[in-house]
C-alpha cells in the first residue's frame, strides 16, 4: 500500500469524517431509498389538475428517482468506497479503523496505539494509507 499522491488537508479531514459517520451514512442511504420508493415526496407535477388518462409507470419513475437523486448517489459512492477499501485492508489496518472510527468510544491516537499494540507513528501511517486508498477509490 504505497501512498504517492498528496491530498489536501480538508479532503483528508472530510474522508476521516466520512469514516466516523460510515454507519450513520448506511442508515441514511436506507432511509432515502425507502423515502424515494414508498413516498414522502412532493413530486406531483399536476397540481390542481385532473388525473391523466395516460397509465403511469411507477416502477420506472422510482428507478429513475433512485438513479438521479444526487444526495443518495453521493452517499452511496462514499459508502461503497469505504466498504471496498475496508474489505481489501490488512488485519492491522482494519483494527485501526474499528478502534478509532467505528468504536463508540472516542479514543486518542495514543489510546488506539495502546489497544492495537502498535506505536503511535505506525497508527498514523496506517491511517494515512487508509484515507488515501479511499480517496483514490472515489477519484480524488
Backbone as JSON, one array per atom type, in Angstrom:
{
  "sequence": "XXXXXXXXXXXXXXXXXXXXXXXXXXXXXXXXXXXXXXXXXXXXXXXXXXXXXXXXXXXXXXXXXXXXXXXXXXXXXXXXXXXXXXXXXXXXXXXXXXXXXXXXXXXXXXXXXXXXXXXXXXXXXXXXXXXXXXXXXXXX",
  "N": [[0.83, -1.17, 0.0], [1.18, 1.71, -1.16], [1.53, 5.13, -0.74], [1.35, 7.76, -2.83], [0.4, 10.15, -4.06], [-0.6, 13.51, -3.14], [-2.93, 14.81, -0.8], [-5.3, 17.26, -0.07], [-5.47, 18.98, 3.08], [-8.07, 19.5, 3.95], [-9.59, 17.69, 2.41], [-8.56, 15.3, 3.37], [-9.44, 15.42, 6.06], [-12.17, 15.43, 5.56], [-12.62, 12.87, 4.5], [-11.9, 11.39, 6.74], [-13.97, 12.21, 8.45], [-16.09, 11.05, 7.11], [-15.45, 8.38, 7.54], [-15.84, 8.21, 10.31], [-18.62, 8.59, 10.37], [-19.65, 6.47, 8.94], [-21.44, 4.26, 9.52], [-23.75, 5.65, 10.17], [-24.17, 6.84, 7.72], [-24.86, 4.63, 6.14], [-27.34, 4.06, 7.29], [-28.71, 6.4, 6.59], [-28.71, 6.17, 3.8], [-30.41, 3.96, 3.47], [-32.75, 5.07, 4.57], [-33.26, 7.2, 2.76], [-33.65, 5.73, 0.38], [-35.97, 4.26, 1.01], [-37.73, 6.39, 1.38], [-37.81, 7.46, -1.2], [-38.84, 5.29, -2.63], [-41.28, 4.65, -1.35], [-42.75, 6.9, -0.77], [-43.49, 10.13, 0.75], [-42.75, 12.21, -0.8], [-42.96, 15.14, -2.7], [-43.55, 15.24, -5.59], [-45.52, 15.76, -7.36], [-46.51, 16.85, -10.36], [-48.82, 17.75, -11.39], [-50.42, 19.77, -10.14], [-53.44, 20.82, -8.92], [-54.78, 20.0, -11.19], [-56.68, 17.58, -13.13], [-56.79, 13.95, -13.23], [-54.42, 12.21, -15.21], [-54.98, 10.66, -18.37], [-53.22, 8.89, -19.3], [-51.63, 5.82, -18.63], [-49.73, 5.32, -15.64], [-46.22, 4.83, -14.92], [-45.02, 3.55, -12.49], [-42.86, 1.97, -11.51], [-40.7, 2.51, -13.24], [-40.5, 5.23, -12.78], [-39.76, 5.32, -10.07], [-37.31, 3.94, -10.2], [-35.86, 5.72, -11.8], [-35.81, 7.98, -10.13], [-34.3, 6.91, -8.01], [-31.85, 6.57, -9.26], [-31.17, 9.15, -10.03], [-31.12, 10.79, -7.84], [-29.27, 13.06, -6.25], [-28.01, 13.41, -3.67], [-28.32, 10.85, -2.58], [-26.81, 9.35, -4.42], [-24.24, 10.42, -3.93], [-23.82, 9.71, -1.22], [-23.93, 6.91, -1.45], [-21.73, 6.45, -3.12], [-19.55, 7.2, -1.49], [-19.91, 5.43, 0.68], [-19.62, 2.95, -0.61], [-16.96, 3.16, -1.43], [-15.63, 3.22, 1.03], [-16.41, 0.73, 2.06], [-15.36, -1.05, 0.1], [-12.63, -0.46, 0.32], [-12.17, -1.15, 3.0], [-12.63, -3.91, 2.9], [-10.4, -4.75, 1.5], [-8.27, -4.32, 3.13], [-5.47, -4.96, 5.39], [-5.33, -6.95, 8.4], [-4.25, -5.4, 10.46], [-4.74, -2.77, 9.59], [-7.55, -2.83, 9.54], [-8.11, -3.16, 12.25], [-7.25, -0.72, 13.28], [-9.1, 1.03, 12.02], [-11.55, 0.1, 13.05], [-11.15, 0.49, 15.8], [-10.53, 3.25, 16.1], [-12.38, 4.76, 14.49], [-14.9, 3.42, 14.35], [-15.65, 2.62, 16.83], [-17.61, 3.11, 19.75], [-16.45, 4.63, 21.65], [-14.51, 7.57, 21.85], [-11.43, 7.59, 21.16], [-8.08, 8.69, 21.77], [-5.21, 8.97, 19.58], [-3.01, 7.89, 20.85], [-4.25, 6.17, 22.69], [-5.5, 4.43, 20.91], [-3.26, 3.3, 19.7], [-2.2, 1.95, 21.91], [-4.26, 0.09, 22.45], [-4.16, -1.38, 20.1], [-1.72, -2.49, 20.17], [0.54, -1.2, 18.99], [2.97, 1.17, 17.81], [2.43, 4.7, 18.1], [3.14, 6.17, 15.8], [3.03, 4.21, 13.84], [0.31, 3.73, 13.78], [-0.55, 6.22, 12.77], [0.59, 6.08, 10.24], [-0.76, 3.88, 9.08], [-3.35, 4.86, 9.18], [-3.15, 7.05, 7.41], [-2.62, 5.66, 5.03], [-5.06, 4.28, 4.69], [-6.92, 6.41, 4.4], [-5.94, 7.58, 2.06], [-6.31, 5.46, 0.28], [-9.1, 5.32, 0.18], [-9.62, 7.85, -0.85], [-8.45, 7.55, -3.37], [-10.11, 5.6, -4.44], [-12.54, 6.99, -4.73], [-11.81, 8.79, -6.55], [-10.35, 11.12, -5.97]],
  "CA": [[0.0, 0.0, 0.0], [2.07, 2.86, -1.32], [0.85, 6.41, -0.86], [2.22, 8.59, -3.65], [-0.18, 11.47, -4.32], [-0.93, 14.29, -1.95], [-4.35, 15.1, -0.61], [-5.41, 18.48, 0.74], [-5.81, 18.75, 4.48], [-9.53, 19.49, 4.05], [-10.07, 16.43, 1.84], [-8.16, 14.26, 4.33], [-10.37, 15.53, 7.19], [-13.5, 15.05, 5.08], [-12.66, 11.4, 4.43], [-11.94, 10.91, 8.13], [-15.33, 12.44, 8.95], [-16.92, 10.01, 6.49], [-15.16, 7.13, 8.24], [-16.54, 8.28, 11.6], [-20.08, 8.51, 10.2], [-19.95, 5.41, 7.96], [-22.64, 3.5, 9.86], [-24.88, 6.59, 10.02], [-24.37, 7.0, 6.28], [-25.61, 3.46, 5.68], [-28.73, 4.25, 7.73], [-29.27, 7.48, 5.78], [-28.95, 5.61, 2.46], [-31.64, 3.15, 3.56], [-33.88, 5.97, 4.77], [-33.54, 7.89, 1.5], [-34.19, 4.77, -0.58], [-37.36, 3.99, 1.39], [-38.5, 7.6, 1.12], [-37.99, 7.56, -2.65], [-39.66, 4.19, -3.12], [-42.59, 4.49, -0.73], [-43.49, 8.13, -0.52], [-42.96, 11.31, 1.41], [-42.15, 13.04, -1.84], [-43.92, 16.03, -3.35], [-43.16, 15.35, -6.99], [-46.73, 15.85, -8.17], [-46.41, 17.95, -11.31], [-50.17, 18.07, -11.84], [-51.06, 20.44, -9.02], [-54.7, 21.46, -9.25], [-55.38, 19.44, -12.4], [-57.31, 16.28, -13.02], [-55.92, 12.8, -13.46], [-54.01, 11.98, -16.59], [-55.56, 9.45, -18.94], [-52.1, 8.01, -19.66], [-51.26, 4.98, -17.49], [-48.45, 5.66, -15.01], [-45.16, 3.83, -14.89], [-44.42, 3.81, -11.18], [-41.57, 1.29, -11.35], [-39.69, 3.28, -13.97], [-40.37, 6.51, -12.1], [-38.99, 5.08, -8.85], [-35.94, 3.62, -10.61], [-35.23, 6.96, -12.26], [-35.54, 8.8, -8.95], [-33.2, 6.3, -7.26], [-30.61, 6.79, -10.0], [-30.87, 10.56, -10.25], [-31.1, 11.52, -6.57], [-27.87, 13.45, -6.09], [-27.51, 13.11, -2.32], [-28.25, 9.4, -2.45], [-25.65, 8.91, -5.2], [-23.01, 10.8, -3.23], [-23.69, 8.87, -0.03], [-23.62, 5.55, -1.89], [-20.36, 6.42, -3.64], [-18.62, 7.22, -0.36], [-20.07, 4.19, 1.44], [-19.03, 1.87, -1.4], [-15.5, 3.33, -1.39], [-15.18, 2.79, 2.36], [-16.61, -0.72, 2.17], [-14.38, -1.71, -0.77], [-11.3, -0.28, 0.93], [-12.13, -1.95, 4.23], [-12.53, -5.33, 2.55], [-9.08, -5.05, 0.95], [-7.25, -3.96, 4.12], [-4.87, -5.98, 6.25], [-5.96, -7.01, 9.73], [-3.77, -4.25, 11.23], [-5.5, -1.6, 9.13], [-8.94, -2.99, 9.99], [-8.17, -2.93, 13.7], [-7.15, 0.73, 13.47], [-10.37, 1.62, 11.61], [-12.59, -0.28, 14.01], [-10.87, 1.07, 17.11], [-10.56, 4.71, 16.09], [-13.53, 5.38, 13.84], [-16.17, 2.72, 14.47], [-15.92, 2.32, 18.23], [-18.46, 4.14, 20.38], [-15.54, 5.48, 22.42], [-13.67, 8.47, 21.06], [-10.09, 7.4, 21.71], [-6.96, 9.44, 21.18], [-4.34, 8.08, 18.81], [-2.18, 7.15, 21.82], [-5.08, 5.08, 23.2], [-5.67, 3.48, 19.8], [-1.98, 2.59, 19.59], [-2.1, 1.04, 23.04], [-5.22, -1.01, 22.26], [-3.78, -2.19, 18.94], [-0.34, -2.95, 20.41], [1.39, -0.6, 17.97], [3.48, 2.51, 18.11], [1.54, 5.74, 17.6], [3.53, 6.51, 14.43], [2.51, 3.14, 12.97], [-1.12, 4.02, 13.64], [-0.67, 7.35, 11.85], [0.95, 5.61, 8.89], [-1.87, 3.04, 8.61], [-4.47, 5.79, 8.98], [-2.88, 7.78, 6.18], [-2.8, 4.72, 3.91], [-6.5, 4.02, 4.52], [-7.56, 7.62, 3.88], [-5.52, 7.74, 0.67], [-6.96, 4.42, -0.52], [-10.49, 5.75, -0.02], [-9.57, 8.99, -1.78], [-8.17, 7.01, -4.7], [-11.31, 4.87, -4.9], [-13.58, 7.93, -5.15], [-11.27, 9.61, -7.62], [-9.83, 12.4, -5.5]],
  "C": [[0.88, 1.24, 0.0], [1.25, 4.12, -1.53], [1.77, 7.34, -1.64], [1.67, 9.99, -3.87], [-0.41, 12.21, -3.02], [-2.41, 14.63, -1.97], [-4.41, 16.35, 0.25], [-5.83, 18.12, 2.15], [-7.33, 18.65, 4.66], [-10.11, 18.18, 3.53], [-9.76, 15.27, 2.78], [-9.14, 14.24, 5.5], [-11.78, 15.11, 6.79], [-13.63, 13.52, 5.02], [-12.67, 10.8, 5.83], [-13.33, 11.09, 8.73], [-16.28, 11.4, 8.37], [-16.68, 8.65, 7.14], [-15.89, 7.1, 9.59], [-18.04, 8.04, 11.42], [-20.51, 7.41, 9.24], [-21.26, 4.69, 8.28], [-23.9, 4.39, 9.8], [-25.19, 6.82, 8.54], [-25.17, 5.84, 5.71], [-27.09, 3.58, 6.08], [-29.43, 5.32, 6.89], [-29.57, 7.01, 4.36], [-30.25, 4.81, 2.47], [-32.86, 4.03, 3.74], [-34.26, 6.69, 3.48], [-34.16, 6.95, 0.47], [-35.66, 4.48, -0.27], [-38.25, 5.18, 1.1], [-38.79, 7.75, -0.37], [-38.96, 6.5, -3.15], [-41.09, 4.21, -2.6], [-43.3, 5.79, -0.37], [-42.72, 9.19, 0.2], [-42.27, 12.22, 0.42], [-43.24, 13.88, -2.48], [-43.51, 16.27, -4.79], [-44.37, 15.44, -7.91], [-46.65, 17.08, -9.06], [-47.78, 18.46, -11.73], [-50.96, 18.73, -10.71], [-52.33, 21.15, -9.51], [-55.39, 20.91, -10.48], [-56.05, 18.12, -12.13], [-56.31, 15.17, -13.25], [-55.6, 12.66, -14.93], [-54.68, 10.71, -17.09], [-54.47, 8.46, -19.36], [-51.74, 7.16, -18.44], [-49.88, 5.36, -16.95], [-47.46, 4.51, -15.12], [-44.42, 4.0, -13.57], [-43.05, 3.15, -10.99], [-40.46, 2.07, -12.02], [-39.43, 4.62, -13.29], [-39.51, 6.37, -10.84], [-37.53, 4.79, -9.2], [-35.19, 4.87, -11.06], [-34.88, 7.86, -11.07], [-34.37, 8.25, -8.14], [-31.85, 6.59, -7.94], [-30.21, 8.26, -10.1], [-30.84, 11.39, -8.96], [-29.64, 11.8, -6.2], [-27.29, 13.09, -4.72], [-27.35, 11.61, -2.12], [-27.03, 8.86, -3.21], [-24.34, 9.21, -4.49], [-22.76, 9.94, -1.99], [-23.29, 7.44, -0.41], [-22.19, 5.44, -2.39], [-19.35, 6.38, -2.5], [-18.7, 5.91, 0.43], [-19.45, 3.0, 0.7], [-17.5, 1.96, -1.38], [-14.95, 2.87, -0.05], [-15.3, 1.29, 2.5], [-15.57, -1.48, 1.34], [-12.99, -1.64, -0.15], [-11.17, -1.16, 2.16], [-11.94, -3.43, 3.92], [-11.15, -5.71, 2.03], [-7.95, -4.79, 1.96], [-6.67, -5.17, 4.83], [-5.58, -5.94, 7.6], [-5.52, -5.84, 10.6], [-4.56, -2.99, 10.88], [-6.94, -1.66, 9.65], [-9.07, -2.69, 11.48], [-8.09, -1.44, 14.02], [-8.5, 1.39, 13.16], [-11.46, 1.33, 12.64], [-12.4, 0.41, 15.36], [-11.04, 2.58, 17.13], [-11.9, 5.27, 15.6], [-14.87, 4.72, 14.16], [-16.49, 2.29, 15.9], [-16.8, 3.43, 18.8], [-17.61, 5.1, 21.2], [-14.76, 6.36, 21.46], [-12.28, 8.46, 21.67], [-9.08, 8.31, 21.02], [-6.1, 8.44, 20.4], [-3.4, 7.3, 19.72], [-2.95, 5.97, 22.39], [-5.31, 4.01, 22.15], [-4.41, 2.64, 19.66], [-1.81, 1.57, 20.7], [-3.02, -0.17, 22.84], [-4.83, -1.93, 21.12], [-2.37, -2.75, 19.05], [0.6, -2.48, 19.31], [1.96, 0.7, 18.49], [2.53, 3.52, 17.48], [1.86, 6.11, 16.15], [3.06, 5.46, 13.42], [1.02, 3.35, 12.73], [-1.35, 5.16, 12.65], [-0.4, 6.93, 10.42], [-0.21, 4.8, 8.29], [-3.1, 3.9, 8.33], [-4.32, 6.52, 7.66], [-3.09, 6.89, 4.96], [-4.28, 4.48, 3.64], [-7.19, 5.22, 3.89], [-7.19, 7.8, 2.41], [-6.11, 6.68, -0.25], [-8.41, 4.79, -0.82], [-10.53, 6.9, -1.02], [-9.32, 8.52, -3.21], [-9.4, 6.33, -5.28], [-12.41, 5.82, -5.37], [-13.07, 8.93, -6.17], [-10.76, 10.97, -7.22], [-8.35, 12.47, -5.7]]
}
